[in-house]
Amino acid sequence: MMVLTGLFPGGAEKIALELTRFLLKQGQDVVVVSLLREPYGPDRAIVDALSQLGAKIYFLNLTKTAPWRLFSLIGVIRREKPDVVHSHLMHANLSARLMRIFHKFLLVNTIHIAEKRPKAGWLFRLDRMTFSLCDVCTAVSEAAARFHERRCGLKEGAIRVIYNGSDPVHPASGELVSRMKQEWGIEDADKIIGSIGRLDFQKGYDRLLKRLPRLVPLIPKGRQWALVIIGNGPERDSLWRMADTLNKKYPELRVVFPGYRPDASSLMVMFDLFVMPSRYEGFGLALTEALSLGLPALCADTDSIPELCAYARESTLVTDFDAPVGEFEAVFRKALQLPHSGRITIQTCEGMTNRYYLLYKELANRQKK
């Protein structure tokens, strides 16, 4: 059983999807539980993919006004009788631990992010108080594991590390790339800077847009550049307004937010430079996908990002996106000169899923003894 906070498109959800795909191929039954409501529209991509695989899905419809719905999770667990429950993200981890008070089952928690949202301190206090209720806790990077241990006051090494899996991205066809450029109004762009990510405070796209006016002078006279950020999320409207203002003021730079696309990774082949301005990051799947295409990358110097960039030192730079203006301009100018690299794969989906499968078997064998 996979338990997640929600099933909206995101990194943790992609990993749960890959684990589900693998387990079904191994002849296992898989049940997926979302604490939140069922998504609709373009946000259904993960749900539709899980449904096509044949996984059974439950939505608990948990809300601030109906927190009691969380306890329907224990009913689902008793009904489905899973050999292993694997929860993803902090809210789902804490919720699954709470259910162990009422029913015994094997529990794996996974930390997907170095959580730095304001007022998250109470979550870490609860995490420390309930940590013994999970059989194994994993994290998707060394940085995420060590950060979580420090915040919870846990012994170093209490959390195992299993990197997220990301297979090499197959680049989109030239025909599709040309069509998308026309659709987005960037067919005349001499240089395309791009990113993929959830439009959320964590991803830091607002601070990238605030820097753009100081970067416009880097555009050679008579040339056209574009910034493309593919994704959706709660800050969509505010980011679109910022982009609209920039597009009106600086005709030589076009800022485009195409929304969520399931083929976003393959479309990165059109980027001349990948950027990742995250304020905090547990892993960085989009970065690993960019590296698998050999793209040069300019990334925030935070959490797991330097850890991943170390695999492509010649074609990546890390920097402080809140650095003084002159310092940031210098780094950005240098990033524009970075070469493409060979296609780099840090860990495949098969490598990741095999490691988790061995972990599930280890727990099951331990229980039998």
C-alpha positions as CSV (number, residue, x, y, z in Angstrom):
1,M,0.0,0.0,0.0
2,M,1.3,3.4,-1.0
3,V,0.0,6.3,1.1
4,L,0.5,9.9,-0.1
5,T,-0.7,13.3,1.0
6,G,-2.2,13.8,-2.5
7,L,-2.0,12.5,-6.0
8,F,-1.3,15.8,-7.8
9,P,1.6,15.8,-10.2
10,G,4.9,16.0,-8.3
11,G,8.2,14.2,-7.6
12,A,7.0,12.0,-4.7
13,E,3.9,11.0,-6.7
14,K,6.1,10.1,-9.7
15,I,8.2,7.8,-7.5
16,A,5.1,6.1,-6.0
17,L,3.9,5.6,-9.6
18,E,7.2,3.9,-10.6
19,L,7.1,1.7,-7.5
20,T,3.5,0.7,-8.3
21,R,4.4,-0.1,-11.9
22,F,7.3,-2.3,-10.7
23,L,5.4,-4.1,-8.0
24,L,2.5,-5.0,-10.3
25,K,5.1,-6.5,-12.7
26,Q,6.3,-8.6,-9.8
27,G,2.8,-10.0,-9.4
28,Q,2.0,-8.0,-6.3
29,D,-1.3,-6.2,-5.6
30,V,-0.9,-2.5,-5.0
31,V,-3.3,-0.1,-3.3
32,V,-2.7,3.6,-3.4
33,V,-4.3,6.0,-0.8
34,S,-4.5,9.7,-1.1
35,L,-5.3,11.7,2.1
36,L,-6.7,14.5,0.0
37,R,-9.4,14.7,-2.6
38,E,-9.3,13.3,-6.1
39,P,-7.7,15.7,-8.6
40,Y,-9.4,16.9,-11.7
41,G,-8.4,18.3,-15.1
42,P,-4.7,18.3,-16.0
43,D,-3.9,17.5,-12.3
44,R,-5.2,13.9,-12.9
45,A,-2.1,12.7,-14.8
46,I,-0.8,10.6,-11.9
47,V,-4.3,9.2,-11.0
48,D,-4.9,8.3,-14.7
49,A,-1.6,6.6,-14.9
50,L,-2.2,4.5,-11.8
51,S,-5.7,3.6,-13.0
52,Q,-4.3,2.4,-16.3
53,L,-1.9,0.2,-14.5
54,G,-4.8,-1.4,-12.6
55,A,-4.0,-0.1,-9.1
56,K,-6.8,0.3,-6.6
57,I,-7.1,4.0,-5.4
58,Y,-8.7,5.4,-2.3
59,F,-9.3,9.2,-1.7
60,L,-9.9,10.1,1.9
61,N,-11.0,13.7,1.2
62,L,-9.3,15.0,4.2
63,T,-9.8,18.7,4.8
64,K,-9.2,21.2,7.6
65,T,-12.9,21.2,8.4
66,A,-13.1,17.4,8.3
67,P,-9.9,16.1,9.9
68,W,-11.7,13.1,11.3
69,R,-11.7,11.6,7.8
70,L,-8.0,10.6,8.4
71,F,-9.2,7.8,10.6
72,S,-10.9,6.1,7.6
73,L,-7.3,5.2,6.7
74,I,-7.3,2.5,9.4
75,G,-10.5,1.1,7.8
76,V,-8.7,0.9,4.4
77,I,-5.7,-0.8,6.0
78,R,-7.9,-3.4,7.8
79,R,-9.9,-4.1,4.7
80,E,-6.9,-4.4,2.3
81,K,-4.5,-6.2,4.8
82,P,-1.3,-4.9,3.1
83,D,2.0,-6.8,3.8
84,V,3.8,-3.4,3.7
85,V,2.5,0.2,4.0
86,H,4.9,2.7,2.3
87,S,4.1,6.3,3.0
88,H,5.5,9.3,1.2
89,L,5.9,12.9,2.5
90,M,5.7,14.2,6.0
91,H,1.9,14.4,6.4
92,A,1.4,10.9,5.1
93,N,4.2,9.6,7.2
94,L,2.8,11.0,10.4
95,S,-0.7,9.8,9.4
96,A,0.5,6.2,8.8
97,R,2.4,6.2,12.1
98,L,-0.8,7.2,13.9
99,M,-2.6,4.2,12.4
100,R,-0.1,1.9,14.0
101,I,-1.5,2.7,17.4
102,F,-4.7,1.0,16.3
103,H,-3.5,-1.8,14.0
104,K,-0.1,-3.6,13.5
105,F,1.5,-3.5,10.1
106,L,4.9,-3.0,8.5
107,L,5.6,0.6,7.8
108,V,8.2,2.3,5.6
109,N,8.3,6.1,5.6
110,T,10.1,8.2,2.9
111,I,11.3,11.8,3.3
112,H,11.1,13.5,-0.1
113,I,12.0,17.0,0.8
114,A,14.1,19.1,3.2
115,E,11.1,20.8,4.6
116,K,11.7,24.5,5.3
117,R,8.2,26.0,5.1
118,P,7.5,28.6,7.8
119,K,5.7,27.2,10.9
120,A,6.7,23.6,10.1
121,G,8.4,23.2,13.5
122,W,5.4,21.3,15.0
123,L,5.6,18.7,12.3
124,F,9.2,18.0,13.2
125,R,8.3,17.7,16.9
126,L,5.6,15.2,16.0
127,D,8.0,13.4,13.8
128,R,10.5,12.9,16.6
129,M,7.8,11.8,19.0
130,T,6.5,9.2,16.6
131,F,9.7,8.1,14.8
132,S,9.8,4.7,16.6
133,L,6.4,3.8,15.1
134,C,7.9,3.3,11.6
135,D,10.0,0.2,10.9
136,V,12.3,2.0,8.4
137,C,12.6,5.6,7.4
138,T,14.3,6.5,4.1
139,A,15.1,9.7,2.4
140,V,15.7,10.5,-1.3
141,S,19.1,12.1,-0.8
142,E,21.9,12.4,1.8
143,A,21.1,16.1,2.2
144,A,17.4,15.4,2.9
145,A,18.3,12.6,5.4
146,R,20.8,14.6,7.4
147,F,18.6,17.7,7.4
148,H,15.6,15.7,8.7
149,E,17.8,14.0,11.4
150,R,19.0,17.4,12.6
151,R,15.6,19.0,12.7
152,C,14.1,16.0,14.6
153,G,17.1,15.5,16.9
154,L,17.7,12.0,15.6
155,K,21.0,10.1,15.6
156,E,22.9,10.5,12.3
157,G,22.3,7.5,10.1
158,A,18.8,6.9,11.6
159,I,17.4,7.5,8.1
160,R,18.5,5.4,5.1
161,V,19.2,6.9,1.8
162,I,17.7,5.6,-1.5
163,Y,18.0,8.0,-4.4
164,N,15.0,8.6,-6.6
165,G,15.1,6.8,-9.9
166,S,15.1,8.7,-13.1
167,D,15.6,6.9,-16.5
168,P,17.3,8.7,-19.4
169,V,14.8,11.0,-21.1
170,H,14.0,10.4,-24.7
171,P,14.1,13.8,-26.4
172,A,11.1,15.0,-28.2
173,S,11.1,14.9,-32.0
174,G,12.2,18.0,-33.9
175,E,8.7,18.3,-35.3
176,L,7.1,18.4,-31.8
177,V,9.7,20.9,-30.6
178,S,9.0,23.2,-33.5
179,R,5.3,22.9,-33.0
180,M,5.6,23.8,-29.3
181,K,7.9,26.7,-30.0
182,Q,5.3,28.1,-32.4
183,E,2.4,27.5,-29.9
184,W,4.3,29.2,-27.1
185,G,5.4,32.1,-29.4
186,I,9.1,31.5,-29.0
187,E,10.0,30.2,-32.5
188,D,12.3,33.2,-33.1
189,A,14.2,32.8,-29.8
190,D,18.0,32.6,-30.2
191,K,18.4,31.2,-26.7
192,I,15.9,29.3,-24.5
193,I,16.4,29.1,-20.7
194,G,14.0,26.7,-19.1
195,S,12.8,24.7,-16.1
196,I,10.2,22.2,-15.0
197,G,8.6,22.3,-11.6
198,R,5.6,22.9,-9.5
199,L,4.7,26.6,-9.3
200,D,5.1,26.9,-5.6
201,F,7.1,29.0,-3.1
202,Q,9.5,26.1,-2.6
203,K,10.6,26.2,-6.3
204,G,11.7,29.8,-6.1
205,Y,10.5,30.9,-9.6
206,D,9.4,34.3,-8.2
207,R,13.0,35.2,-7.3
208,L,14.2,34.1,-10.7
209,L,11.6,36.4,-12.4
210,K,12.6,39.3,-10.1
211,R,16.2,38.9,-11.4
212,L,15.3,39.0,-15.0
213,P,15.3,42.8,-15.6
214,R,19.0,42.9,-14.5
215,L,19.8,40.0,-16.9
216,V,18.1,41.6,-20.0
217,P,21.3,43.6,-20.8
218,L,23.0,40.3,-21.4
219,I,20.9,39.7,-24.5
220,P,22.8,40.8,-27.6
221,K,21.2,43.7,-29.6
222,G,18.7,42.4,-32.1
223,R,18.4,38.9,-30.5
224,Q,15.4,37.3,-28.8
225,W,15.6,35.1,-25.7
226,A,12.9,33.1,-24.0
227,L,12.4,31.8,-20.5
228,V,10.1,28.7,-20.4
229,I,8.8,27.2,-17.1
230,I,6.6,24.1,-17.5
231,G,4.4,23.2,-14.6
232,N,1.4,24.1,-12.5
233,G,0.8,25.0,-8.9
234,P,-0.6,27.4,-6.3
235,E,1.5,30.4,-7.4
236,R,0.5,30.1,-11.0
237,D,-1.6,33.3,-11.2
238,S,0.9,35.5,-9.4
239,L,3.8,34.2,-11.6
240,W,1.7,34.7,-14.7
241,R,1.1,38.3,-13.7
242,M,4.8,38.9,-13.2
243,A,5.5,37.3,-16.6
244,D,2.9,39.5,-18.3
245,T,4.6,42.6,-16.8
246,L,8.0,41.5,-18.0
247,N,6.8,40.6,-21.5
248,K,5.3,44.1,-21.9
249,K,8.4,45.9,-20.6
250,Y,11.1,43.8,-22.3
251,P,10.1,42.7,-25.8
252,E,13.5,41.0,-26.4
253,L,12.7,38.5,-23.6
254,R,9.6,36.3,-23.7
255,V,8.6,34.6,-20.5
256,V,6.2,31.6,-21.0
257,F,4.3,29.4,-18.6
258,P,2.8,26.6,-20.7
259,G,1.2,24.8,-17.7
260,Y,1.6,21.1,-16.9
261,R,2.6,18.7,-19.6
262,P,3.1,15.0,-19.2
263,D,5.8,15.2,-21.9
264,A,7.6,18.1,-20.3
265,S,10.9,16.2,-19.7
266,S,11.3,15.3,-23.4
267,L,10.6,19.0,-24.4
268,M,13.6,20.1,-22.4
269,V,15.7,19.2,-25.4
270,M,14.9,22.7,-26.7
271,F,16.6,24.4,-23.6
272,D,20.0,25.9,-24.0
273,L,20.3,26.2,-20.2
274,F,18.3,24.5,-17.4
275,V,17.7,26.5,-14.3
276,M,16.5,25.4,-10.8
277,P,16.1,28.3,-8.4
278,S,14.6,26.2,-5.5
279,R,14.6,27.6,-2.0
280,Y,14.8,24.0,-0.7
281,E,14.8,20.6,-2.4
282,G,14.7,17.0,-1.3
283,F,16.1,15.5,-4.5
284,G,15.4,17.3,-7.8
285,L,14.0,14.9,-10.4
286,A,13.8,17.6,-13.0
287,L,17.5,18.2,-12.6
288,T,18.3,14.5,-13.1
289,E,16.2,14.5,-16.2
290,A,18.0,17.6,-17.6
291,L,21.3,15.9,-16.9
292,S,20.2,12.8,-18.7
293,L,19.7,15.0,-21.8
294,G,23.2,16.5,-21.3
295,L,21.9,20.0,-20.6
296,P,24.0,22.6,-18.8
297,A,22.4,23.7,-15.6
298,L,22.4,26.7,-13.2
299,C,20.9,25.7,-9.8
300,A,20.4,27.0,-6.3
301,D,23.1,26.1,-3.8
302,T,20.7,24.3,-1.4
303,D,20.1,20.9,0.1
304,S,20.4,18.0,-2.4
305,I,21.1,20.1,-5.5
306,P,24.9,20.4,-5.1
307,E,24.9,16.6,-4.3
308,L,23.4,15.9,-7.7
309,C,25.4,18.6,-9.6
310,A,28.6,16.8,-8.4
311,Y,27.8,14.1,-11.0
312,A,28.2,16.8,-13.8
313,R,30.8,19.2,-12.5
314,E,31.8,20.5,-15.9
315,S,28.3,21.4,-17.1
316,T,26.7,22.7,-13.9
317,L,26.9,25.7,-11.6
318,V,25.4,26.3,-8.2
319,T,24.7,29.7,-6.8
320,D,22.7,31.8,-4.4
321,F,19.7,33.1,-6.2
322,D,19.4,35.8,-3.5
323,A,23.1,36.9,-4.0
324,P,23.9,40.6,-4.6
325,V,22.9,41.6,-8.1
326,G,26.4,42.0,-9.6
327,E,27.5,38.6,-8.2
328,F,24.4,36.8,-9.6
329,E,24.9,38.5,-13.0
330,A,28.5,37.2,-13.2
331,V,27.4,33.7,-12.4
332,F,24.5,33.8,-14.9
333,R,26.9,35.0,-17.6
334,K,29.2,32.1,-16.8
335,A,26.3,29.7,-16.9
336,L,25.4,30.8,-20.4
337,Q,28.9,29.5,-21.5
338,L,28.6,26.1,-19.9
339,P,29.0,23.2,-22.4
340,H,26.5,20.4,-22.9
341,S,27.7,17.2,-21.3
342,G,27.3,13.5,-22.0
343,R,24.0,12.0,-21.0
344,I,24.3,11.4,-17.3
345,T,22.1,8.9,-15.3
346,I,22.4,9.0,-11.5
347,Q,20.1,6.2,-10.7
348,T,17.6,4.4,-12.9
349,C,14.0,3.6,-11.9
350,E,15.0,-0.1,-11.9
351,G,17.8,0.6,-9.5
352,M,15.5,2.5,-7.2
353,T,12.6,0.0,-7.3
354,N,14.9,-3.0,-6.7
355,R,16.3,-1.3,-3.6
356,Y,12.9,-0.7,-2.2
357,Y,11.7,-4.2,-3.1
358,L,14.7,-5.7,-1.2
359,L,13.8,-3.4,1.7
360,Y,10.2,-4.7,1.7
361,K,11.4,-8.3,1.7
362,E,13.9,-7.6,4.5
363,L,11.0,-6.3,6.7
364,A,8.8,-9.2,5.8
365,N,11.5,-11.7,6.6
366,R,12.3,-9.9,9.9
367,Q,8.6,-10.1,10.9
368,K,8.5,-13.9,10.2
369,K,11.4,-14.4,12.6
